[in-house]
Structures are given as C-alpha cells and as structure tokens.
C-alpha cells in the first residue's frame, strides 16, 4: 500500500466537504488516509490492505454504512470503527453502540473531538474488544422511546449508549416533564437487563414513614397494619432495573438504608433479621438541585456520589425547540392509537407551538397535542385552530426557529453591504462579526454557564472555552 498500516485510516464518506476537512485534520496528526465514498469501494479496500481504524458515515452512495458493518467485522474483526451520522436519532446512536462502534459522532461534530477519538482508537487497536456477542438484538421495528434530533439531545443519546453494556448507577436530572422516566426505560429496554423487570417508584408520592417498607419490604407484625409479609421494590426488581424517581424527596433515614443497600448489594426487610442479596441496576432521577440540599444536610453527600456515577442531564423543551415539530407529530400518532381522531399539523401551527414557553416541558406538549386532537373540527390543525383551542401564548422574546432564520438573512445582507470585505476573506470576516454576539447571547441565556452555553450552541465545551479566550469575553460578567 506504500504506507504503514499502523498509521493508515480508512475514511468512508460521500460528502466531499466533510471528507476534505477530516482528511486535512488527520493528516496534520500524521495519519495516512484512504478515502472512498461507497460500501463497495470500502469492501475492496479492506480486502487489499490493513487499517488502524475506520471512519464511516451511515448514509452512503450505495446503502447503509452502519447496517453493512458485519462484512467489515468479517474482514477486520479488531479494527476500531468510528461512526458519523446526520441521522441524529436515538435509534442511530443505539445501532452504532450495538455494532460495537468505538465512538459515535452525530453531525455536526467537533473536529478536535473526532481527531482525539481517532488517536485513541488507533492507540487501542491492539487490545481485544469486549465480547458482547451474546447480547440479544432489539426486536425489529421496536419504537425508540425518545424523539428529537436537536444538538441538546445528542449528548443524551450518547450517554445512554455508553451505559447499555454495563450496570453503572445513573442519575438523571432535569425539570419536571422533560422525560426522565423515558430515559430510564430506554436504558433498561436497550441494555443487557431488558429481559428482567423494570420497577419504577416515585419516592415523593410515598408517605415518609412508609418509604423504607415500600423499597425494602416488611415482615408480618413489623409495624401496626403489617398483617402479612410484603416484598419491596428492590426484590421485585431483582435481575432488572429499579428506577427511583424524585430521589431528592427521600427521607434521611431511608437515604441511609438505601446507601447501605447500594454499597453491599443486600437489603433487609423492615422488622426482619435476614439479609437478602439483590441483583439490581439503580437509575435515580430528580428535578431538584441536590447541591444546596447537600450543603443544608437534607441529602447525604455520600449517597449523591454513589448515585451520580453516570450523570445524564435532560434539557428543558425551550432549549430544544427544533424538536417540537417532531414531538408534536409523534404525539398525534399516539393520540390516534389511543382512539382519538387522526389529525395533522400545518407548518404555521408548528411554528406557533415553537414559540410557546412550555413550562411543563414535553409532558405539557403531549397534553396540548392530545387536546388538539380531541377538540379540533378539521383534520388539519392550523394556527387559527391552535389559538382557539389552547390560546396564543408567546414565550418572552420567543421567536420561532423559522423566524430567527428568516431574520438572519437581512442582517447578513446588511453586513455584507456595509463591510465590503475583500475577496477571499468573506467567510472568516463573517465568522468574526457574528460569532462574538452569538456567544455573548448564549452566555447571557445561561447566566455565564459555559457547559450549558456550549449545549445551547451545539458545540464542544472546550471549543467554546477556547473561543471565549480568543474573543476576550468574560463569562463571569453574565452570571446571575
């Protein structure tokens, strides 16, 4: 082949612009690149040589690059594979994980992160990959429990795929109505414990004096009213997943017993003497900020660290407005399956939905869509029908994504007319002119929180931090 297989990377990408950028970045790192644009050419190159790693898009000229990875595994079983995709759904992320991909990058991706992943993949090529051949595939046609392709949801999908093949404890945070239980169900249904039970318990809905009995069970006569032995949620979930919702509302005594159960893998029923071994994966969730509760002594710090092994933060709906149309259409389908009239949404109605504040998040959107399906007189719901049934609320300063995009074109035209940049400099000049106010806006929206600002912009936090320094911005100035 003329180059060292230890430094040669196979890139399967039919988007010429993306391929050019990736090739340049990897060549700067000292890698040799073999580039092709189809599955057929990929198979031919794999038959002719050896590669340190492969980067592949999902949608290629002649088919699904992800669905055809079994042929790649036959030819190069130890070669790390990095998947790139513009099909930014949970289904794609899960398929990439199930294909044993080394890493999955939804487009647009951070180029520095991609290069770093390639370096890691090449460095680990000699190590044997974890054997997951006995994992059962997801039933064909199964519906993914989460909807949305926004950048804010991509980090959620990636975190979900990282915990499917292990039993690490997960702590899901987010406002009420964002879908925390759906994330827990997705981890269970798509992971290795899918054949076991999924038991959900809302600790905020249980009287404080009954929480321990509900979780750990009780023996007959353990307290007034305990007329028979009862099995608790831990034992009910044995071999599966126990989802502890609203964990921040758990009483302190129950927190202590929960911590002991997590540490030992054993529980004791209330009033019992025998310890019982349980094999349970714990997923907890809360809509409360646990940090001030820890400081106030109302939530155990050691329990927090035991639960917060893998944190997943769900964004509020107002930070993923581009998903509202897809979510609304999804809920219309569910409403029809539940016996309501089959409806559709016009583009004007979707635009108006995108403008609402959605303080109740996805749960509120679902309820609104069901109400529209029930009360609309026409099969197609337009903006007027929407306003008549649920009002015409507009979020403060809340222009829709379409209106923002329409308003940007005149601003760009005005800038081009006023600046008259030299030929060959327009792209970088425009970036310099628009990037600073864009980052300032994101910092203002998030109170100077760089992680949330990066998520809002859809870029890597390290990239944002670098640009903040280069632009001379002061994030502390935006803190509340």
N, C-alpha and C positions, 0 to 999 in steps of 0.2 A: 504493500500500500504506500510505502515511502515515508511513513511517519510512525511514531511509537504508538501502539495500541493503548498504552497506559495514559496517553495524553490526548487521544482522539475521541471526540464526542460526536455522536450521530444526532443531527437535528432534522426532525420530520415536521415541516411547517410549510404550508402553501400560501401564507400571507407574506409577500415579498418584503413589505416594510418591516414587519416584526422580525422576520428572519435576518434581515440586514443588521438590525440593532443588536440582536442576540449574538450573531456571529462576531461583530466588532467587539462586543464586551468580552466574550470568551477568548477571542484571540489576544486581547490585551492581557489576559491572565495566563497566556502561554499555551492555550489549548489549540489543537488542530481540529477543524470542523469538517465533517462530511455532511452535506446538506441535500435533502431530497424533498419532494412535495407530495408523494403518494405512498400508499401501502405497498404497492407492487415494487416500487423502487427501493423502499425500505427493506423488504424481504431479500431483494437481490444484493443489497449492500451488506446485510447481515450474513449472507452466505459467502461473501467474498472476503470478509475481514472481521477483526475483533475490535470492540469499542469499550472505552472505560465507562461510558454512560450514554443514555439516550434521552433526548427531549422530544416529546411528541405532542402535537395538537390533537384534539379529539375529532373535529370535522376536517377531513382531508379530501383531496380531489376524488378519490375512488372509494370512500367509505368511512366508517367509524374507526379511528385510530385506537380508541380505547377498547372497543369490542374485539379487535383483532390482536390483542396483546398475547393471547395464548400461543400464537405462532411465534411471537418474539421469545417467549419463555422456552419454547422448544429449542430454538436456535442458540439462545444466550441466557440460560437459566439464572446466572449470577449477576447479570448486568443491571445496575440500578436504572430505574426508569422514572423520569420526571414528566408529569402530565400538565399540559397547558390547555386552557379551555375558555371559550367565550360563552359556553352553555352553563352559566353560573347558577346552577340549581343544587339543592341538597342531593338529588339523585346522582348528578355527575360526580360530586365530591365523594359520595359513598361508593360509586362504581370505581373511582380511582383508588380508594382505600382497599376495596375488595380485590383489586387487581394487584395488590402489594406494591403499588407505586411508592417510590422513595419519597416523593413530595408531590403536592398538587397546587398549582398556581392558577387561580381564576384571573381572566383578563379584565381590566388592565392590571398588570403586576408590577411590583417594584423590581427594577433591573438589578439593583445591588443584592436584594434578597435571592433572586434567581441565581446569580453568579455564586453567591455564598453556598447555595444548595448544591450546585454542580461541584464545587470544591469538596463539599462534604461527601457527596455521592461517590466521586472518584476516589477519595481517601478511604472509603469504607468498602470498596468493591471486593476486596479480598476476604471480607468477613461473610460468613454464611448468613443468609437471610432467615428470619424466623419462619418456622414451618407452620403455616395456617391452612394446610390442605384439607383438614378435617372440618373446617368451618362450613356450615350449611349455607348455600346461597339464599338470598332473599327471594321469596316466591315471585315468580314472573308476574308483572303487572301490578305489584303491590303499590299502593299510593303512598308517596312520601308525605310525612306528617307536617312539613313546614313548607311555606310558599314564599318566594321572593328571591330576586337576583341582585338586590342592591349591594353596594360595597359594604354597608354596615352589616349585612347578613353573611357575607363571605367569611369573615373571621369566625362567626358562629359555626358555620358548616365545617370549617377546617378543624375547629376544636372538637366538634362532635366526632369527626372521623379519627382523630388522634386517640380517642378513648374507647373505640369499639372493640379492640382486641386486648383490653386489659380490664382490671377491676378497680382501678383507682377511684377514690371518692371524688365526686363532682359537686361543686357549689354553684348554683345558677342564681344570678342576681338580675334584677330588672324591675321596672314599675309593674304595678298590678295590671293584668290584662295583656302583657306582652307575649305570653305563650310559654311560660317556664315549664309547665307540666308537659306540653308538647315536646319540648326539647328532651325532657327526662324519658318520655315514651319512645322518642326516636333512638336515644342511646340504648334503651332496652331492646326495642324491636329489631334494630340493625346489628346489635352486638352478639357476643357469644352466649348470652344468657336468655336469648329470645324464647327458648323452649320452657323456661321457668316462669313463675308468676311475677306479675308487676303489681305491687301493692302500694297505693297512694294513701297518705294520711295527712290531713290538714291540721297541724298542731294548734292553730289558732281557733279551730272550731271545737276543740275538746275542753271541757272544764278542767281547770288546773289540777284538781285533786284526782282526776281520772287519767291523766296523760300517761303515767307510768303503767297503769293497768292496761291501757289501750296498746301501748308499744310492746310491753313485755309479758302481758297476760297475768292471770292471778290464780291462786289456788282457792278451793272451796273454803269459805269461812275467813278469808284474808281480811275482810272488812265487812261492815254492815251492808247487806244486799248481795254479797258474793255467795250465792246459793249453789254455785257449781263451778268447776274448773273452767277457765277461759283461756284460749290460745291467743297470744298477742300478735301484733303486726310483724314482728321480727320472725316468729316461727311461721306465720302464714307466707312470708316472702322467702322462705328458705329455698336456696337454689336459684333464686331470681334477683329481683331488684326491689328495694324499699325506697320509695320517694317520700321524703319528709318536707312537705310544703310549709311555708311561713315558719321556718326554724327559729327566726328571731323572736317569736312569741312563746317559745318553750319555757316553762318554769325552771328556776335554777336547780331544784332538786332533780328534776328529770334530765337536765343537762348533764349533771354529774353521772347519772346512771347510763346515759347514752354514751358519754365519753368512755366509761369503763367497758361497755359492750363493744365499742369500736376498737379499743386497744386490745381486748382479749379474744374477740370473736365468740364470746359466750354471754348468755343472758340468764337471769334468774327471775322467775315469776314472782309477783308481789305475794308475800306470805309463804314463798317456797324456800327450800333449802338446797335443792339440787341445781347445779349449773348445767345449762343446756347449750351445746355447741350449735352455732348457726352459720350458714354459708350464704351471706347476703351482700349484694353490692349496694352501697348507700349513695343516693343522689339527694342533695338537700337544695332548698330554694328559699329565697326571701326577697321581699320588696323593700326591706329596711336597710339602712346603712348601719352595719354592725360595729364600725369603728367607734363611734361615740358611745354605743352600748357597752363595749368592752371597757372603755375608759371610765364609764359610770359604774362598772361592776355588775351590770344586769345580764351580760352574756360572757361566758367563760372564754378567755383568750386561748387556752389550750384546746378547747373544743373547736374554736374557729380554725385553728391551724390544722386540726385533724380533718375537718370538713373541706377546707379550702385547698385541697391538693391540686385539683384542676379547676380553676375558676372560669366560668362562662358568663359573660355579661350580655344580656339581651337589650338591643336598642329600643327606645320607645318608637312608636309609629311615626311621630313627627320628624324623626331623624332618618326615616326610610320611606319618604313619601312616594318615591318612584315605584314602590311595591304595592301601593294602594289599589291601582287598577287590577293587577293580577289577583290580589287578595279578594277584591270585590267580586270578580268573575268566578273565583273559586267558591265563594260563599253562595253565589247564585246557583251554582251546580248542586251544592249541598242542600240548599233550600228546596230545590226541585226534587231531590232524592228523599227529602223529608215530607213530601206531599204538597208543597206549596206550588203555585203556578210557575211555569218556566218563564223567566224574564231575561232580558239583556240590557246592558248599559250603553248609552250613547257616549261619544267622546266628551261632549260638554258636561254630562253628568259626572264622568270620571274626573274631569278637571275640577269640578266643584268639590268633589269628595277629597281631592288632594289638598284643597285649601282649608279644610276644617282642622281644628286644633287637636282632636282625638285624645282628650284627657284620659279616656278609658281604653286607649290603645286598640289592639287587634280585636279584643273582646267587644268593645263598643262598635267597631266597624262591622263585625259579624251581626250584631243585633240590629244595626241600622239597615244592613242589606236584607235581612230576613223581614224586617218591617216593610221595606220597599217591595219585596216580592209578594207580600201578603196584600198590600193596600193599593198598589199601582193598578190603574184601569187599563193601561195599554201594555202589550208585551214588551215594548222597548221603552226603557226609562230614560227620559231626557232631563235636562237641567231644571225645567219648569216643574216637572213632576216631583223631582227630588226636593225642590224648595217647598212645594205644597205639603209634602208628607213629613219631612224631617227638619224643615227650616233651611235658612240660607246662611248658616254660620260661616264666618271667615276668620281664620286664625290671625292674631295681631301681626301685621306686617306679612301675612301669609300669602304670597303669590304662588301660583301653582308652578310646577316644573316647566310646563309648556310656556307659561307667561314669562318666566325668567329667561328661557331660551330665546323667545321672540324679542325680548327687550335687550338682549346682549348684542344682537346683530347691529342695531343702530349705534350702540355705544362703540363697537369696533369700527364701524364705518366712520364715525366722527373722529376717532383717534387716528385712523389712517389719513384722514383729510388734514388734520391739524399737525401731525408729526412729520409726514412725508419722509419716512425712513429710507435710507439708501438701499438700492437693490442688493439682495444677499444678506440683509440684516433684519428683515421684517419679522421673521419668526422669533428670534431672540429678543428683539426690541419689544414685541408684543407681550412675550412672557414676562419681561421685566416690568412692563407697565401694569399688567393685570394681576400678576401673581401676588405682589405685596398687599394690595387691598383685599384680595381673596383670602389670604392667610389671616390678615387682620380681622376680617369678618368672622372667620371660623374661630379664632381665639376669643372674639367678643361673644359669640354664641355659646361658647363652652366655658366662659369665665376664666380663660387662660389655661385650661386643662389641655396639655399637648396631646395626650393619648386620645381624648375624645375629639379634639380638633382634627387629628390625623384620620380618625374614623369617619368624621363628617366629610372630610375632603376626599376620602378614599385613597390615601397614600400611606406609606410606611411611616411609623413614628420617627425613626432615625432620619429618614429623608426630610421630614418636617423640621426636626430639630436642626439639621444642617442648614436648611434654607432660612430658618429664623435667624441663625447666627450670621449668615451671609447677607441677609437683608437688613441687619441691625435692629430687629424687632425685640421688644421687651415683653415677654408673656405675662410677667407679674403685674404689668400695668392693666391687664384685663381681668385680673382676679376680683371676685366679688368681695 
